[in-house]
Structures are given as structure tokens and as C-alpha cells.
Amino acid sequence: MGEPGQRPESDALQTADALALALEEVGFDVGRAFPLLGAGSGREGVPVVELGQVSASVADSLAAVLHRAARKGLRVPGAAD
């Protein structure tokens, strides 16, 4: 893995892959639920992960997973309380 920020597309691709694996770990069929999941660089070369459009049922399932995680005390790393 290169130095962060040297290759935005590479950084974003690795992050998109990690996100896809995490979504699969909680039960999503990523190819079906997030068919447009991809990576690239946005404005000013900032790495971006694109989720694309998801159906309302996929969004509902994702919200349910996040609510369960929150009830177990899981939080976004580095987020202020």
C-alpha cells in the first residue's frame, strides 16, 4: 500500500473493497444491493467511494444494521460524542 494521498484512486479502491467486505460480513449481497459501489477521485483529487443508488429496502436493512450496532455501543472511530 502506498503512502496515503499519493494515489487517490488506489486509496479509494482499497477503501471501497474494505466497505464491500464489511457489507458482506453483515449479510449484504454487495453485487445486488450496491451494484454501483466503486472508487475514484473527486474534486481536487480527493479519494471518493461511490455507493450509487440503493433501493429503499436495502437502505432500510442498512439502517437496521447500524441501529443494532449503535445499541451495542459501536460508534464511528474518532467521532465526537
Backbone bond lengths (Angstrom), bond angles and torsions (degrees), N, CA, C in turn:
res aa  C-N    CA-C-N  psi(-1)  N-CA   C-N-CA  omega(-1)  CA-C   N-CA-C  phi
1 M - - - 1.449 - - 1.515 108.50 -
2 G 1.329 117.28 132.94 1.454 122.00 -179.35 1.511 111.61 -76.77
3 E 1.318 113.38 177.18 1.451 119.17 176.99 1.521 109.50 -66.16
4 P 1.343 118.07 136.63 1.467 120.14 178.43 1.520 111.00 -54.26
5 G 1.321 115.39 135.36 1.440 121.08 176.96 1.520 114.61 89.56
6 Q 1.344 118.42 -13.27 1.453 119.96 179.75 1.515 111.88 -73.95
7 R 1.308 117.38 -39.14 1.455 121.94 179.89 1.513 108.45 -131.48
8 P 1.332 117.46 87.91 1.466 120.57 -175.98 1.519 113.85 -52.52
9 E 1.334 117.54 -41.75 1.460 119.63 -178.17 1.524 110.87 -63.64
10 S 1.330 116.69 -40.58 1.466 121.10 179.25 1.524 110.72 -65.83
11 D 1.333 116.32 -44.31 1.469 120.33 177.83 1.526 110.40 -59.50
12 A 1.324 116.17 -45.37 1.460 120.78 -178.50 1.521 110.72 -66.69
13 L 1.313 117.91 -38.32 1.463 121.01 179.46 1.522 110.81 -63.88
14 Q 1.318 117.16 -42.82 1.465 120.43 177.93 1.524 110.64 -63.36
15 T 1.322 117.04 -39.19 1.458 120.95 178.59 1.524 110.69 -68.16
16 A 1.327 117.25 -41.03 1.468 121.03 177.88 1.525 110.25 -62.70
17 D 1.325 117.09 -40.60 1.470 120.64 177.56 1.529 111.04 -63.20
18 A 1.338 116.23 -42.51 1.467 120.09 178.58 1.520 110.92 -63.44
19 L 1.331 116.60 -40.20 1.459 120.62 178.03 1.525 110.62 -64.71
20 A 1.313 117.37 -43.40 1.465 121.05 178.75 1.525 110.75 -60.18
21 L 1.319 117.12 -42.81 1.471 120.21 178.75 1.525 111.10 -63.92
22 A 1.333 117.04 -42.78 1.468 120.48 179.28 1.524 110.75 -63.01
23 L 1.335 116.78 -41.49 1.468 120.25 178.30 1.527 110.81 -64.06
24 E 1.326 116.91 -39.30 1.462 120.04 177.00 1.523 111.51 -65.73
25 E 1.339 116.75 -37.91 1.469 121.13 -179.79 1.517 112.23 -61.32
26 V 1.330 117.38 -30.07 1.463 119.51 179.44 1.523 112.03 -95.32
27 G 1.346 116.82 5.16 1.455 119.44 170.79 1.514 117.87 110.77
28 F 1.316 118.95 1.22 1.457 119.63 179.06 1.520 110.98 -79.51
29 D 1.322 115.83 143.23 1.455 121.88 167.37 1.528 104.04 -89.48
30 V 1.322 116.33 96.36 1.464 121.07 -170.22 1.522 111.81 -59.67
31 G 1.321 117.88 -39.41 1.458 120.54 179.80 1.519 113.25 -60.98
32 R 1.314 116.35 -32.63 1.472 120.79 178.84 1.522 112.41 -90.43
33 A 1.328 116.34 -43.87 1.466 120.21 -174.48 1.526 112.49 -77.40
34 F 1.331 116.93 -33.30 1.463 121.91 -176.79 1.531 109.11 -131.72
35 P 1.330 117.32 63.06 1.464 119.79 -173.71 1.528 114.73 -64.62
36 L 1.319 117.69 -19.30 1.460 120.69 -178.60 1.527 112.80 -101.96
37 L 1.336 117.27 9.95 1.462 120.47 179.71 1.521 108.86 -59.42
38 G 1.306 115.75 122.84 1.458 120.39 -178.24 1.512 110.99 -160.84
39 A 1.315 115.50 -176.08 1.455 120.52 -175.46 1.517 110.67 -142.01
40 G 1.312 114.36 160.48 1.452 120.72 177.19 1.505 109.81 179.86
41 S 1.315 115.66 -153.00 1.461 118.73 176.15 1.524 108.26 -126.42
42 G 1.305 114.06 140.68 1.456 120.69 -178.79 1.509 110.80 -100.24
43 R 1.299 114.45 -149.70 1.464 120.95 -179.93 1.524 110.94 -55.66
44 E 1.298 114.36 138.58 1.470 121.56 176.32 1.521 112.57 56.79
45 G 1.333 117.87 26.85 1.453 121.72 176.53 1.513 115.60 75.23
46 V 1.335 117.27 13.76 1.463 121.13 -179.71 1.532 108.89 -72.54
47 P 1.344 118.08 130.62 1.462 120.25 178.37 1.524 110.79 -63.04
48 V 1.331 116.38 135.73 1.460 120.59 178.29 1.520 110.25 -131.21
49 V 1.322 114.74 150.02 1.465 122.73 171.19 1.512 105.65 -115.73
50 E 1.311 115.90 124.25 1.452 121.21 -179.12 1.521 109.00 -100.66
51 L 1.337 115.22 125.84 1.461 120.46 178.15 1.519 111.32 -90.80
52 G 1.315 117.32 -25.42 1.452 121.15 -177.50 1.521 110.52 72.81
53 Q 1.314 115.86 -169.07 1.461 120.65 177.88 1.518 109.16 -84.49
54 V 1.333 114.93 141.08 1.460 120.70 174.68 1.523 107.75 -124.51
55 S 1.304 115.40 153.22 1.460 119.17 179.32 1.525 110.05 -69.56
56 A 1.304 115.42 161.15 1.466 120.33 178.04 1.524 110.79 -61.08
57 S 1.324 117.88 -36.08 1.468 119.60 -179.78 1.527 111.31 -68.75
58 V 1.335 117.79 -36.58 1.466 120.43 176.37 1.525 109.60 -66.74
59 A 1.333 117.29 -44.28 1.461 120.73 178.05 1.528 110.86 -60.56
60 D 1.324 117.12 -38.97 1.461 121.62 178.16 1.532 110.24 -64.01
61 S 1.321 116.70 -43.16 1.472 120.59 178.69 1.522 111.14 -65.36
62 L 1.320 117.08 -41.40 1.457 120.46 178.28 1.522 110.78 -64.31
63 A 1.319 116.82 -41.53 1.468 120.71 176.78 1.524 110.85 -61.05
64 A 1.325 117.46 -40.68 1.462 120.88 179.24 1.526 111.37 -62.98
65 V 1.332 116.83 -42.25 1.471 120.80 178.46 1.523 110.14 -63.09
66 L 1.320 116.78 -44.03 1.468 120.32 -179.63 1.524 111.87 -66.77
67 H 1.333 117.63 -38.10 1.474 120.71 176.72 1.529 110.58 -63.39
68 R 1.319 117.05 -42.27 1.475 119.84 177.82 1.523 110.79 -63.83
69 A 1.311 117.03 -41.11 1.467 120.32 178.12 1.530 110.50 -62.76
70 A 1.315 116.62 -42.41 1.465 120.69 -179.98 1.529 110.96 -63.41
71 R 1.330 116.75 -40.86 1.472 119.91 178.32 1.522 111.64 -63.45
72 K 1.326 117.07 -26.57 1.468 121.20 178.06 1.527 111.41 -86.46
73 G 1.327 116.68 1.93 1.459 120.93 176.46 1.522 114.38 90.61
74 L 1.324 118.40 6.65 1.460 120.01 178.55 1.517 109.97 -76.76
75 R 1.310 116.39 136.68 1.459 122.44 -177.77 1.520 109.42 -134.79
76 V 1.327 116.07 161.60 1.449 121.87 175.91 1.528 107.92 -64.75
77 P 1.338 118.36 127.75 1.466 120.01 179.59 1.517 111.12 -56.41
78 G 1.321 116.06 130.96 1.455 120.91 178.09 1.510 115.99 81.74
79 A 1.332 117.48 -2.04 1.467 120.01 -179.27 1.527 109.78 -75.37
80 A 1.314 114.58 142.04 1.462 120.02 177.75 1.538 108.39 -75.79
81 D 1.323 115.21 144.21 1.480 119.69 178.96 1.503 111.39 -89.83
